[in-house]
Amino acid sequence: MAKKSAIARNNKRMRMVSKYMDIRLELKSIANDSKISFEDKMEARKKLALLPKNSSPVRIRNRCQKTGRPRGYMRFFGLSRISMRELALKGHLPGIRKGSL
């Protein structure tokens, strides 16, 4: 089980990403547009740099929904490899079975 503080920090980052998503997309589109003047692009980049670091989607860590484990994450299931194996062996994941049987 992961530390509660690490899980809470990641959840806070997810909330910040959703809060600043529209502003960030608008500023990035201005900064990457070739038709806009250089000064406007630089102004958009400055405003983008002033946004909180945790509002960037790159800072979100994929974590297991069951345990919060950050390593061995399987995106399709939203679980770590350990949790996925436990649930698959119990038969709680439909269509999944052990390969050597």
C-alpha positions in Angstrom: 0.0 0.0 0.0 1.4 3.4 -1.0 1.7 6.3 1.5 -1.5 8.2 1.9 0.4 11.5 1.3 1.7 10.3 -2.1 -1.8 9.4 -3.2 -3.2 12.7 -1.9 -0.5 14.6 -3.7 -1.3 12.9 -7.0 -5.0 13.5 -6.5 -4.2 17.2 -5.9 -2.2 17.3 -9.1 -5.2 15.8 -11.0 -7.5 18.4 -9.7 -5.1 21.2 -10.7 -4.6 19.8 -14.2 -8.4 19.8 -14.7 -8.7 23.3 -13.3 -6.0 24.9 -15.5 -6.6 22.7 -18.6 -8.4 25.4 -20.7 -6.0 28.2 -19.9 -3.0 25.9 -20.6 -4.4 24.7 -24.0 -5.2 28.3 -25.0 -1.7 29.6 -24.2 0.0 26.6 -25.8 -2.0 27.1 -29.0 -0.9 30.7 -29.1 2.7 29.9 -28.4 2.9 27.2 -31.2 0.9 29.1 -33.8 3.1 30.2 -36.8 0.8 33.1 -37.8 1.1 35.0 -34.5 3.9 37.5 -33.9 7.0 36.6 -32.0 6.2 39.1 -29.2 2.7 37.5 -28.6 4.3 34.1 -28.6 6.8 35.1 -26.0 4.0 36.7 -23.9 2.0 33.4 -24.0 5.1 31.5 -23.0 5.7 33.8 -20.0 2.1 33.4 -18.9 2.4 29.6 -19.3 5.5 29.6 -17.1 3.6 31.5 -14.4 1.0 28.7 -14.1 1.6 26.3 -11.2 4.0 23.4 -11.9 1.5 20.8 -10.7 -1.1 22.0 -13.3 1.0 20.3 -16.0 -0.4 16.9 -17.0 3.1 15.5 -17.3 3.4 15.5 -13.5 0.5 13.1 -12.9 1.7 9.6 -11.9 -0.3 6.6 -12.9 -1.2 4.7 -9.8 -3.1 1.4 -9.0 -6.7 2.1 -8.2 -6.7 -0.5 -5.5 -3.4 -0.1 -3.7 -1.9 3.2 -5.0 1.3 1.4 -6.1 3.1 3.5 -8.8 5.2 0.8 -10.3 4.1 -2.0 -12.6 1.0 -0.1 -13.6 -1.2 -1.7 -16.3 -3.1 1.0 -18.0 -5.8 -1.2 -19.5 -6.9 -2.4 -16.0 -5.9 0.7 -14.0 -4.2 -1.7 -11.6 -0.7 -2.7 -10.7 0.6 -6.1 -11.8 0.2 -7.5 -8.4 -3.4 -6.4 -7.9 -4.3 -7.5 -11.5 -2.8 -11.0 -10.9 -4.7 -11.4 -7.6 -8.0 -10.4 -9.1 -7.4 -12.5 -12.2 -6.7 -15.6 -10.2 -9.8 -15.1 -8.1 -11.8 -14.8 -11.3 -12.9 -11.2 -10.8 -11.6 -10.0 -14.2 -13.8 -11.4 -16.9 -12.0 -12.9 -19.9 -8.6 -13.1 -18.1 -7.1 -16.5 -17.2 -3.7 -17.8 -16.4 -1.6 -18.6 -19.5 -0.1 -21.9 -18.4 -3.4 -23.6 -17.7 
